[in-house]
Amino acid sequence: MFGFPSRRRVAVLLYHHIGNPKPGTSHLALTVTPEKFRSQVRWLHWRGYTAITPAQWLAWCTTGERLPEKLVMFTFDDAYADCATYAFPVLERFGFQSVVFVISGQVGGLTSWDGLPMMTMEQIRYWSAHGVEIGAHTRTHPDLTTASDQAVTDEVTGSKEDLINAGLRPLSLAYPYGCFDERVQRSVQGVFPLAFTCEEGLNDLRTDPLLLKRTMVQPGDTLLDIELRAAFGKNPLNLVRSRLRLRSRLASVLRHLGLLAG
């Protein structure tokens, strides 16, 4: 069950909203239905994956604490209240752990981009006690690369302080929009031992702990797509599909110009 520690690699799945799509919002592309999410979790469980937390990954990287061979990590940005209803109970049922990145200054409010409710502190504390690790997603979810030095400090350090004051122990941060630069990374260093981007790929001992990679699950992903994301930290089929769409559009243009038969 346990292999050589240096060979450990983990794909990190990125989710946002797990729930029923809300028509007219700008973030339908960030919504995975409860039915699809449940089938994805069931599939990865059947395939023998173990879902770990950032704290477990950090312990392995720093002390060599043993981990199973087939790893995956579930991460949820923004802390939508629907995740407490539709995602976390499913993960708990299958014995999977996860992490949710909380916008500490907007707990219990509505998202500014689609008007959906965010988790209350009561929900956050409850799920923290039931296998969901709590991470930070800054205080107000700005693009840190465009913020002033003081604002970056307030957002990064302040979010950790907010969560600590609520009785939580955040070990990791997710960069809002996946945006970071060297200045932002320096601000995070010393505050959080781990930070997550939106860049794709697998993570191993060589991965910068402040630049951990994630692959975002799409609403239309099939179980094959999930399998590929868990195995490679990205979905190679996306490139194939993009090329096929480009070829189809090119053929349509050529037919319209009378340069292609049929």
C-alpha positions as CSV (number, residue, x, y, z in Angstrom):
1,M,0.0,0.0,0.0
2,F,2.9,2.4,0.8
3,G,5.6,3.1,-1.8
4,F,8.8,5.0,-1.8
5,P,8.2,8.5,-0.3
6,S,10.1,10.3,-3.0
7,R,7.7,9.0,-5.7
8,R,4.6,10.5,-4.1
9,R,2.6,12.8,-6.5
10,V,-0.8,14.3,-6.0
11,A,-3.3,15.9,-8.3
12,V,-5.4,18.7,-6.8
13,L,-8.9,19.0,-8.0
14,L,-10.4,22.6,-7.9
15,Y,-14.1,23.1,-7.5
16,H,-16.1,26.2,-6.8
17,H,-19.9,25.8,-6.5
18,I,-21.5,22.4,-6.0
19,G,-25.2,22.8,-6.4
20,N,-28.0,23.4,-8.8
21,P,-27.2,25.9,-11.6
22,K,-28.7,29.3,-11.1
23,P,-29.8,30.7,-14.5
24,G,-28.7,34.2,-15.4
25,T,-25.5,34.2,-13.3
26,S,-22.0,34.7,-14.8
27,H,-20.6,31.7,-13.0
28,L,-22.4,28.8,-14.5
29,A,-19.0,27.6,-15.7
30,L,-18.0,27.2,-12.1
31,T,-21.0,25.1,-11.0
32,V,-20.9,21.3,-10.9
33,T,-24.3,19.6,-10.2
34,P,-24.7,17.5,-7.0
35,E,-25.4,14.4,-9.2
36,K,-22.2,14.8,-11.2
37,F,-20.1,15.5,-8.1
38,R,-21.5,12.5,-6.3
39,S,-20.6,10.3,-9.3
40,Q,-17.1,11.7,-9.5
41,V,-16.4,11.0,-5.8
42,R,-17.9,7.5,-6.1
43,W,-15.7,6.9,-9.2
44,L,-12.5,8.0,-7.5
45,H,-13.3,6.0,-4.4
46,W,-13.9,2.9,-6.6
47,R,-10.6,3.5,-8.4
48,G,-8.8,3.3,-5.1
49,Y,-7.9,6.9,-4.5
50,T,-7.3,8.4,-1.0
51,A,-8.2,12.0,-0.6
52,I,-5.8,14.0,1.6
53,T,-5.6,17.5,3.0
54,P,-2.9,20.1,2.6
55,A,-1.9,19.4,6.2
56,Q,-1.2,15.8,5.3
57,W,0.8,16.8,2.2
58,L,2.8,19.3,4.3
59,A,3.5,16.6,6.9
60,W,4.8,14.2,4.2
61,C,7.0,16.9,2.6
62,T,8.5,18.1,5.9
63,T,8.7,15.0,8.1
64,G,8.1,12.1,5.7
65,E,4.9,11.1,7.3
66,R,3.6,8.1,5.3
67,L,0.9,8.4,2.7
68,P,-0.9,5.9,0.4
69,E,0.3,5.7,-3.2
70,K,-2.9,6.8,-5.0
71,L,-3.6,10.3,-3.9
72,V,-6.0,13.1,-4.8
73,M,-6.9,16.3,-3.1
74,F,-10.3,18.0,-3.2
75,T,-10.2,21.8,-2.9
76,F,-13.2,24.3,-2.9
77,D,-12.7,28.0,-3.5
78,D,-15.0,30.7,-2.1
79,A,-16.8,28.6,0.5
80,Y,-20.3,28.5,-1.1
81,A,-23.0,27.4,1.4
82,D,-24.2,24.8,-1.2
83,C,-20.9,23.0,-0.7
84,A,-21.9,22.3,2.9
85,T,-25.2,20.9,1.6
86,Y,-24.1,18.9,-1.5
87,A,-20.3,18.3,-1.4
88,F,-19.0,17.8,2.1
89,P,-21.6,15.2,3.2
90,V,-20.8,13.1,0.1
91,L,-17.0,13.3,0.8
92,E,-17.6,12.3,4.4
93,R,-19.7,9.3,3.3
94,F,-16.8,8.0,1.2
95,G,-14.2,8.8,3.8
96,F,-12.6,11.5,1.7
97,Q,-11.1,14.6,3.3
98,S,-10.9,18.1,1.6
99,V,-10.1,21.7,2.1
100,V,-12.3,24.8,1.6
101,F,-10.8,28.2,1.0
102,V,-12.7,30.9,2.9
103,I,-13.0,34.6,2.0
104,S,-12.8,35.6,5.6
105,G,-14.3,39.0,5.3
106,Q,-17.5,37.7,3.6
107,V,-18.4,34.8,5.7
108,G,-22.2,34.3,5.9
109,G,-22.8,36.9,3.1
110,L,-23.7,36.7,-0.5
111,T,-21.1,36.4,-3.3
112,S,-20.7,39.7,-5.2
113,W,-20.5,38.0,-8.5
114,D,-23.6,35.7,-8.5
115,G,-25.5,36.5,-5.3
116,L,-25.2,33.0,-3.9
117,P,-24.9,32.5,-0.1
118,M,-21.6,31.7,1.4
119,M,-21.0,29.4,4.4
120,T,-21.6,30.8,7.8
121,M,-19.0,30.5,10.6
122,E,-21.2,27.9,12.3
123,Q,-21.1,25.8,9.1
124,I,-17.3,26.3,8.8
125,R,-16.7,25.2,12.3
126,Y,-18.9,22.2,11.9
127,W,-17.2,20.9,8.8
128,S,-13.8,21.7,10.2
129,A,-14.6,19.2,12.9
130,H,-15.7,16.7,10.3
131,G,-12.7,16.3,8.0
132,V,-12.8,19.5,6.0
133,E,-9.6,21.5,6.4
134,I,-10.1,25.3,6.4
135,G,-7.8,27.5,4.3
136,A,-7.7,31.2,3.5
137,H,-8.8,32.9,0.2
138,T,-7.9,36.4,1.4
139,R,-10.4,38.8,3.1
140,T,-12.2,40.2,0.1
141,H,-11.0,38.2,-3.0
142,P,-9.0,40.8,-4.9
143,D,-6.4,40.3,-7.6
144,L,-3.4,40.5,-5.4
145,T,-1.1,41.3,-8.2
146,T,-2.8,44.7,-8.7
147,A,-3.1,45.6,-5.0
148,S,-0.7,47.8,-3.1
149,D,1.9,46.2,-0.8
150,Q,-0.1,47.2,2.3
151,A,-3.3,45.8,0.8
152,V,-1.6,42.5,0.0
153,T,-0.4,42.3,3.5
154,D,-3.9,43.1,4.9
155,E,-5.5,40.5,2.6
156,V,-3.1,37.7,3.3
157,T,-2.2,38.2,6.9
158,G,-5.6,39.5,7.8
159,S,-7.4,36.5,6.4
160,K,-5.3,34.2,8.6
161,E,-5.9,36.3,11.7
162,D,-9.6,36.3,11.0
163,L,-9.7,32.6,10.9
164,I,-7.5,32.1,13.9
165,N,-9.7,34.5,15.9
166,A,-12.6,32.2,14.9
167,G,-10.9,29.3,16.5
168,L,-9.5,27.8,13.2
169,R,-6.0,26.9,12.1
170,P,-5.4,27.7,8.4
171,L,-2.3,26.2,6.9
172,S,-2.8,27.1,3.3
173,L,-4.1,29.9,1.0
174,A,-5.5,29.9,-2.5
175,Y,-4.6,32.9,-4.6
176,P,-7.8,34.6,-5.8
177,Y,-8.3,34.1,-9.5
178,G,-5.1,32.1,-9.4
179,C,-3.2,35.3,-9.7
180,F,0.3,35.7,-8.1
181,D,3.7,37.2,-8.8
182,E,7.0,37.3,-6.9
183,R,5.8,40.2,-4.7
184,V,2.6,38.3,-3.7
185,Q,4.5,35.1,-3.1
186,R,7.0,36.9,-0.8
187,S,4.0,38.3,1.2
188,V,2.6,34.8,1.6
189,Q,5.9,33.3,2.6
190,G,6.1,33.2,6.4
191,V,2.4,33.5,6.8
192,F,1.3,30.2,5.1
193,P,3.5,27.2,4.4
194,L,1.3,26.2,1.4
195,A,-0.4,28.2,-1.3
196,F,-2.4,27.0,-4.3
197,T,-2.5,28.4,-7.9
198,C,-4.7,27.5,-10.8
199,E,-1.8,26.2,-12.9
200,E,-2.2,22.6,-13.9
201,G,0.0,19.6,-13.3
202,L,1.0,17.1,-10.6
203,N,2.6,18.1,-7.3
204,D,5.6,16.3,-5.8
205,L,8.6,17.1,-3.6
206,R,10.0,19.4,-6.3
207,T,6.9,21.6,-6.4
208,D,7.3,25.0,-4.8
209,P,5.0,24.7,-1.7
210,L,3.7,28.2,-2.4
211,L,2.9,27.4,-6.0
212,L,1.0,24.2,-5.7
213,K,-0.9,23.2,-8.9
214,R,-4.5,22.5,-9.4
215,T,-6.8,21.4,-12.2
216,M,-10.3,22.9,-12.3
217,V,-13.2,20.5,-12.8
218,Q,-15.6,21.6,-15.5
219,P,-19.4,21.3,-15.4
220,G,-19.3,19.0,-18.5
221,D,-16.5,16.7,-17.3
222,T,-17.2,13.0,-17.8
223,L,-15.8,10.3,-15.5
224,L,-13.0,9.8,-18.0
225,D,-12.1,13.5,-17.6
226,I,-12.0,13.1,-13.8
227,E,-9.8,10.1,-14.1
228,L,-7.4,12.0,-16.3
229,R,-7.3,15.0,-14.0
230,A,-6.7,12.7,-11.0
231,A,-3.9,10.8,-12.8
232,F,-2.1,13.7,-14.6
233,G,-3.2,16.9,-12.8
234,K,-4.7,18.1,-16.1
235,N,-7.0,16.8,-18.8
236,P,-5.1,16.0,-22.1
237,L,-8.4,15.6,-23.9
238,N,-9.1,19.3,-23.7
239,L,-6.3,19.9,-26.2
240,V,-7.7,17.2,-28.5
241,R,-11.2,18.7,-28.3
242,S,-9.9,22.2,-28.9
243,R,-8.1,21.0,-32.1
244,L,-11.2,19.2,-33.3
245,R,-13.3,22.3,-32.7
246,L,-10.8,24.4,-34.6
247,R,-10.7,21.9,-37.4
248,S,-14.6,21.9,-37.6
249,R,-14.7,25.7,-37.7
250,L,-12.1,25.8,-40.4
251,A,-14.0,23.3,-42.5
252,S,-17.2,25.3,-42.0
253,V,-15.4,28.5,-43.3
254,L,-13.9,26.6,-46.2
255,R,-17.3,25.2,-47.2
256,H,-18.9,28.6,-46.9
257,L,-16.2,29.9,-49.3
258,G,-16.8,27.0,-51.7
259,L,-13.3,25.7,-51.2
260,L,-14.4,22.4,-49.6
261,A,-16.8,19.9,-51.1
262,G,-19.7,18.7,-49.0
